[in-house]
Amino acid sequence: MRKVVVFLLVVVGIIGFMFFKKESLTKKTQDPISDCNSNPNPRFTHNFTDVSAIDSLIPPIYSSGTGVKHTVLVNTIGRVPLYMPATGDLFQGSYYDSEGMGHYLLDFQITCEVVVSFDHVAEPVEKIRALLPSKPKNDSRTDFFEPKVKFRAGELIGYTSGTKNAKNWNFGVYNNTVQNYLSGDSEVKQFPKYTTAICPFEYYSKEMKNPYYALLSDSFGDIRPDKNLCLRK
Protein backbone atom coordinates (compact mmCIF):
# COMPACT_ATOMS: atom_id res chain seq x y z
CA MET A 1 0.00 0.00 0.00
CA ARG A 2 2.82 2.40 0.91
CA LYS A 3 4.53 1.73 -2.43
CA VAL A 4 1.29 2.54 -4.29
CA VAL A 5 0.96 5.85 -2.43
CA VAL A 6 4.57 6.78 -3.16
CA PHE A 7 4.09 5.88 -6.82
CA LEU A 8 0.98 8.06 -7.08
CA LEU A 9 2.77 11.00 -5.45
CA VAL A 10 5.63 10.68 -7.92
CA VAL A 11 3.22 10.61 -10.86
CA VAL A 12 1.33 13.65 -9.57
CA GLY A 13 4.62 15.48 -9.04
CA ILE A 14 5.79 14.75 -12.59
CA ILE A 15 2.47 15.95 -14.06
CA GLY A 16 2.60 19.09 -11.95
CA PHE A 17 6.18 19.83 -13.01
CA MET A 18 5.32 19.33 -16.69
CA PHE A 19 2.29 21.67 -16.38
CA PHE A 20 4.37 24.34 -14.62
CA LYS A 21 7.13 24.04 -17.24
CA LYS A 22 4.58 24.35 -20.05
CA GLU A 23 3.05 27.46 -18.45
CA SER A 24 6.50 29.02 -17.97
CA LEU A 25 7.45 28.40 -21.57
CA THR A 26 4.14 29.82 -22.74
CA LYS A 27 4.74 33.04 -20.84
CA LYS A 28 8.32 33.38 -22.03
CA THR A 29 7.43 32.88 -25.68
CA GLN A 30 4.23 34.95 -25.64
CA ASP A 31 3.76 37.30 -28.60
CA PRO A 32 4.40 40.80 -27.18
CA ILE A 33 1.32 42.16 -28.98
CA SER A 34 -1.00 39.16 -28.57
CA ASP A 35 -2.90 40.33 -25.46
CA CYS A 36 -5.20 42.78 -27.22
CA ASN A 37 -8.86 43.54 -27.78
CA SER A 38 -10.25 42.71 -31.20
CA ASN A 39 -11.95 45.58 -33.03
CA PRO A 40 -11.19 46.20 -36.72
CA ASN A 41 -13.12 49.50 -36.63
CA PRO A 42 -12.12 51.45 -33.49
CA ARG A 43 -13.20 55.04 -32.91
CA PHE A 44 -10.57 57.80 -32.66
CA THR A 45 -11.80 60.36 -30.17
CA HIS A 46 -8.91 62.85 -30.02
CA ASN A 47 -6.91 64.80 -32.61
CA PHE A 48 -3.38 63.45 -33.02
CA THR A 49 -1.92 66.97 -33.09
CA ASP A 50 -2.97 70.62 -32.99
CA VAL A 51 -5.03 70.87 -36.18
CA SER A 52 -4.67 74.65 -36.31
CA ALA A 53 -0.89 74.21 -36.67
CA ILE A 54 -1.16 71.99 -39.76
CA ASP A 55 -0.22 73.73 -43.01
CA SER A 56 -1.07 70.79 -45.27
CA LEU A 57 -1.32 67.00 -45.42
CA ILE A 58 -0.08 64.68 -48.16
CA PRO A 59 -2.22 61.52 -48.10
CA PRO A 60 -0.81 58.03 -48.36
CA ILE A 61 0.58 56.55 -50.48
CA TYR A 62 3.27 58.82 -51.92
CA SER A 63 6.85 58.59 -53.17
CA SER A 64 9.81 60.64 -52.00
CA GLY A 65 13.55 60.56 -52.48
CA THR A 66 13.78 57.67 -50.02
CA GLY A 67 11.08 55.51 -51.60
CA VAL A 68 7.39 54.78 -51.20
CA LYS A 69 5.76 56.20 -48.05
CA HIS A 70 2.64 54.62 -46.62
CA THR A 71 1.77 57.31 -44.05
CA VAL A 72 0.34 60.82 -44.10
CA LEU A 73 3.02 63.50 -44.50
CA VAL A 74 2.16 66.17 -41.94
CA ASN A 75 3.42 69.67 -42.73
CA THR A 76 3.14 71.73 -39.57
CA ILE A 77 4.11 75.20 -38.44
CA GLY A 78 6.66 75.27 -35.61
CA ARG A 79 6.79 72.95 -32.62
CA VAL A 80 3.56 70.98 -32.19
CA PRO A 81 2.20 68.51 -29.61
CA LEU A 82 1.43 64.88 -30.46
CA TYR A 83 -1.50 63.07 -28.86
CA MET A 84 -2.96 59.58 -28.76
CA PRO A 85 -6.08 59.47 -30.97
CA ALA A 86 -7.38 56.52 -28.93
CA THR A 87 -6.29 54.43 -25.97
CA GLY A 88 -3.51 52.01 -26.87
CA ASP A 89 -0.20 50.41 -25.94
CA LEU A 90 3.26 51.47 -27.06
CA PHE A 91 4.76 48.13 -28.13
CA GLN A 92 7.74 49.02 -30.31
CA GLY A 93 9.88 51.98 -31.25
CA SER A 94 13.22 53.27 -32.42
CA TYR A 95 15.53 56.22 -31.75
CA TYR A 96 17.54 56.87 -34.89
CA ASP A 97 19.58 59.50 -36.69
CA SER A 98 17.97 61.42 -39.56
CA GLU A 99 19.66 64.41 -41.21
CA GLY A 100 22.03 64.69 -38.26
CA MET A 101 19.21 64.79 -35.69
CA GLY A 102 17.76 62.18 -33.37
CA HIS A 103 14.18 61.13 -34.19
CA TYR A 104 11.79 58.65 -32.62
CA LEU A 105 9.58 56.17 -34.48
CA LEU A 106 6.76 54.92 -32.24
CA ASP A 107 4.13 52.22 -32.87
CA PHE A 108 1.01 51.95 -30.71
CA GLN A 109 -1.39 49.02 -30.73
CA ILE A 110 -4.97 50.31 -30.57
CA THR A 111 -6.67 46.94 -31.12
CA CYS A 112 -5.53 43.53 -32.33
CA GLU A 113 -6.08 44.75 -35.87
CA VAL A 114 -5.13 48.44 -35.78
CA VAL A 115 -1.75 50.05 -35.16
CA VAL A 116 -0.99 53.79 -35.05
CA SER A 117 2.49 55.07 -35.93
CA PHE A 118 4.26 58.40 -35.31
CA ASP A 119 7.58 59.05 -37.05
CA HIS A 120 10.05 61.92 -36.65
CA VAL A 121 9.03 62.59 -33.07
CA ALA A 122 11.66 64.96 -31.64
CA GLU A 123 10.75 65.23 -27.96
CA PRO A 124 8.85 62.25 -26.57
CA VAL A 125 7.64 62.24 -22.97
CA GLU A 126 9.98 60.81 -20.35
CA LYS A 127 8.34 57.38 -20.08
CA ILE A 128 9.07 56.86 -23.78
CA ARG A 129 12.65 58.19 -23.68
CA ALA A 130 13.39 55.80 -20.80
CA LEU A 131 12.63 52.82 -23.06
CA LEU A 132 15.19 53.62 -25.75
CA PRO A 133 18.96 54.28 -25.91
CA SER A 134 20.23 57.77 -25.12
CA LYS A 135 22.08 57.93 -28.45
CA PRO A 136 20.35 57.51 -31.84
CA LYS A 137 21.10 54.49 -34.02
CA ASN A 138 22.08 54.62 -37.67
CA ASP A 139 18.85 52.90 -38.76
CA SER A 140 15.20 52.94 -37.73
CA ARG A 141 14.75 49.24 -36.93
CA THR A 142 12.43 49.01 -33.94
CA ASP A 143 12.83 47.41 -30.52
CA PHE A 144 9.94 45.58 -28.83
CA PHE A 145 8.91 46.76 -25.38
CA GLU A 146 7.90 44.27 -22.72
CA PRO A 147 5.87 45.16 -20.85
CA LYS A 148 4.05 47.49 -23.17
CA VAL A 149 3.28 51.02 -22.00
CA LYS A 150 -0.35 52.11 -21.76
CA PHE A 151 -1.39 55.49 -23.17
CA ARG A 152 -4.89 56.91 -22.79
CA ALA A 153 -6.87 58.64 -25.54
CA GLY A 154 -5.76 62.27 -25.70
CA GLU A 155 -2.59 61.65 -23.68
CA LEU A 156 0.48 63.64 -24.70
CA ILE A 157 3.13 61.60 -26.52
CA GLY A 158 5.59 64.42 -27.02
CA TYR A 159 6.46 67.28 -29.36
CA THR A 160 8.07 67.72 -32.75
CA SER A 161 9.06 70.35 -35.27
CA GLY A 162 9.49 67.68 -37.95
CA THR A 163 12.58 66.88 -39.93
CA LYS A 164 15.58 69.18 -40.04
CA ASN A 165 15.15 70.25 -43.66
CA ALA A 166 11.49 69.84 -44.67
CA LYS A 167 9.99 70.49 -41.20
CA ASN A 168 7.43 67.75 -41.55
CA TRP A 169 6.68 64.37 -39.95
CA ASN A 170 4.63 61.22 -40.48
CA PHE A 171 1.43 59.78 -39.03
CA GLY A 172 0.25 56.35 -40.12
CA VAL A 173 -2.51 53.86 -39.39
CA TYR A 174 -2.42 50.15 -40.29
CA ASN A 175 -5.21 47.58 -40.24
CA ASN A 176 -4.17 43.95 -40.69
CA THR A 177 -7.60 43.01 -42.08
CA VAL A 178 -7.10 45.38 -45.04
CA GLN A 179 -4.95 45.08 -48.14
CA ASN A 180 -4.19 48.22 -50.16
CA TYR A 181 -2.94 48.37 -53.75
CA LEU A 182 0.67 47.78 -52.64
CA SER A 183 -0.19 44.13 -51.97
CA GLY A 184 0.52 43.43 -55.65
CA ASP A 185 3.92 45.13 -55.58
CA SER A 186 6.75 42.58 -55.53
CA GLU A 187 9.15 45.11 -54.00
CA VAL A 188 6.92 45.52 -50.92
CA LYS A 189 6.55 41.81 -50.11
CA GLN A 190 9.34 41.99 -47.57
CA PHE A 191 7.39 44.70 -45.71
CA PRO A 192 3.85 43.26 -45.35
CA LYS A 193 2.91 46.03 -42.90
CA TYR A 194 2.99 48.56 -45.76
CA THR A 195 0.20 46.73 -47.58
CA THR A 196 -2.14 47.26 -44.60
CA ALA A 197 -1.78 51.07 -44.54
CA ILE A 198 -5.09 52.94 -44.62
CA CYS A 199 -6.29 56.54 -44.45
CA PRO A 200 -5.64 57.63 -40.82
CA PHE A 201 -8.85 59.68 -40.68
CA GLU A 202 -11.10 56.69 -41.33
CA TYR A 203 -11.81 56.11 -37.64
CA TYR A 204 -12.75 59.68 -36.78
CA SER A 205 -16.34 60.92 -36.67
CA LYS A 206 -17.50 63.03 -39.61
CA GLU A 207 -17.15 66.23 -37.59
CA MET A 208 -13.56 65.43 -36.60
CA LYS A 209 -12.37 64.15 -39.99
CA ASN A 210 -13.65 67.08 -42.05
CA PRO A 211 -10.88 69.54 -40.96
CA TYR A 212 -8.26 66.95 -41.95
CA TYR A 213 -9.80 66.39 -45.37
CA ALA A 214 -9.84 70.16 -45.91
CA LEU A 215 -6.06 70.20 -45.36
CA LEU A 216 -5.24 67.43 -47.85
CA SER A 217 -3.00 68.52 -50.71
CA ASP A 218 -1.93 66.81 -53.91
CA SER A 219 1.63 68.13 -53.78
CA PHE A 220 4.45 69.27 -51.52
CA GLY A 221 7.48 70.34 -53.53
CA ASP A 222 8.16 67.39 -55.82
CA ILE A 223 6.12 64.99 -53.64
CA ARG A 224 2.78 63.80 -55.00
CA PRO A 225 0.55 60.90 -53.93
CA ASP A 226 0.91 57.77 -56.04
CA LYS A 227 -2.60 56.81 -55.03
CA ASN A 228 -4.74 58.75 -52.57
CA LEU A 229 -6.07 56.45 -49.82
CA CYS A 230 -8.01 59.33 -48.28
CA LEU A 231 -10.67 59.86 -50.91
CA ARG A 232 -14.01 60.87 -49.38
CA LYS A 233 -16.47 58.00 -49.24
SVG drawing of the C-alpha trace seen along z (x, -y; Angstrom):
<svg xmlns="http://www.w3.org/2000/svg" viewBox="-20 -78 45 80">
<polyline fill="none" stroke="black" stroke-width="0.4" points="0.0,0.0 2.8,-2.4 4.5,-1.7 1.3,-2.5 1.0,-5.9 4.6,-6.8 4.1,-5.9 1.0,-8.1 2.8,-11.0 5.6,-10.7 3.2,-10.6 1.3,-13.7 4.6,-15.5 5.8,-14.8 2.5,-15.9 2.6,-19.1 6.2,-19.8 5.3,-19.3 2.3,-21.7 4.4,-24.3 7.1,-24.0 4.6,-24.4 3.0,-27.5 6.5,-29.0 7.4,-28.4 4.1,-29.8 4.7,-33.0 8.3,-33.4 7.4,-32.9 4.2,-35.0 3.8,-37.3 4.4,-40.8 1.3,-42.2 -1.0,-39.2 -2.9,-40.3 -5.2,-42.8 -8.9,-43.5 -10.3,-42.7 -12.0,-45.6 -11.2,-46.2 -13.1,-49.5 -12.1,-51.4 -13.2,-55.0 -10.6,-57.8 -11.8,-60.4 -8.9,-62.9 -6.9,-64.8 -3.4,-63.4 -1.9,-67.0 -3.0,-70.6 -5.0,-70.9 -4.7,-74.7 -0.9,-74.2 -1.2,-72.0 -0.2,-73.7 -1.1,-70.8 -1.3,-67.0 -0.1,-64.7 -2.2,-61.5 -0.8,-58.0 0.6,-56.5 3.3,-58.8 6.9,-58.6 9.8,-60.6 13.6,-60.6 13.8,-57.7 11.1,-55.5 7.4,-54.8 5.8,-56.2 2.6,-54.6 1.8,-57.3 0.3,-60.8 3.0,-63.5 2.2,-66.2 3.4,-69.7 3.1,-71.7 4.1,-75.2 6.7,-75.3 6.8,-72.9 3.6,-71.0 2.2,-68.5 1.4,-64.9 -1.5,-63.1 -3.0,-59.6 -6.1,-59.5 -7.4,-56.5 -6.3,-54.4 -3.5,-52.0 -0.2,-50.4 3.3,-51.5 4.8,-48.1 7.7,-49.0 9.9,-52.0 13.2,-53.3 15.5,-56.2 17.5,-56.9 19.6,-59.5 18.0,-61.4 19.7,-64.4 22.0,-64.7 19.2,-64.8 17.8,-62.2 14.2,-61.1 11.8,-58.6 9.6,-56.2 6.8,-54.9 4.1,-52.2 1.0,-51.9 -1.4,-49.0 -5.0,-50.3 -6.7,-46.9 -5.5,-43.5 -6.1,-44.7 -5.1,-48.4 -1.7,-50.1 -1.0,-53.8 2.5,-55.1 4.3,-58.4 7.6,-59.1 10.1,-61.9 9.0,-62.6 11.7,-65.0 10.8,-65.2 8.8,-62.2 7.6,-62.2 10.0,-60.8 8.3,-57.4 9.1,-56.9 12.6,-58.2 13.4,-55.8 12.6,-52.8 15.2,-53.6 19.0,-54.3 20.2,-57.8 22.1,-57.9 20.4,-57.5 21.1,-54.5 22.1,-54.6 18.8,-52.9 15.2,-52.9 14.8,-49.2 12.4,-49.0 12.8,-47.4 9.9,-45.6 8.9,-46.8 7.9,-44.3 5.9,-45.2 4.1,-47.5 3.3,-51.0 -0.4,-52.1 -1.4,-55.5 -4.9,-56.9 -6.9,-58.6 -5.8,-62.3 -2.6,-61.6 0.5,-63.6 3.1,-61.6 5.6,-64.4 6.5,-67.3 8.1,-67.7 9.1,-70.4 9.5,-67.7 12.6,-66.9 15.6,-69.2 15.1,-70.2 11.5,-69.8 10.0,-70.5 7.4,-67.7 6.7,-64.4 4.6,-61.2 1.4,-59.8 0.2,-56.3 -2.5,-53.9 -2.4,-50.2 -5.2,-47.6 -4.2,-44.0 -7.6,-43.0 -7.1,-45.4 -5.0,-45.1 -4.2,-48.2 -2.9,-48.4 0.7,-47.8 -0.2,-44.1 0.5,-43.4 3.9,-45.1 6.7,-42.6 9.2,-45.1 6.9,-45.5 6.5,-41.8 9.3,-42.0 7.4,-44.7 3.8,-43.3 2.9,-46.0 3.0,-48.6 0.2,-46.7 -2.1,-47.3 -1.8,-51.1 -5.1,-52.9 -6.3,-56.5 -5.6,-57.6 -8.8,-59.7 -11.1,-56.7 -11.8,-56.1 -12.8,-59.7 -16.3,-60.9 -17.5,-63.0 -17.1,-66.2 -13.6,-65.4 -12.4,-64.1 -13.7,-67.1 -10.9,-69.5 -8.3,-66.9 -9.8,-66.4 -9.8,-70.2 -6.1,-70.2 -5.2,-67.4 -3.0,-68.5 -1.9,-66.8 1.6,-68.1 4.5,-69.3 7.5,-70.3 8.2,-67.4 6.1,-65.0 2.8,-63.8 0.5,-60.9 0.9,-57.8 -2.6,-56.8 -4.7,-58.7 -6.1,-56.4 -8.0,-59.3 -10.7,-59.9 -14.0,-60.9 -16.5,-58.0"/>
</svg>
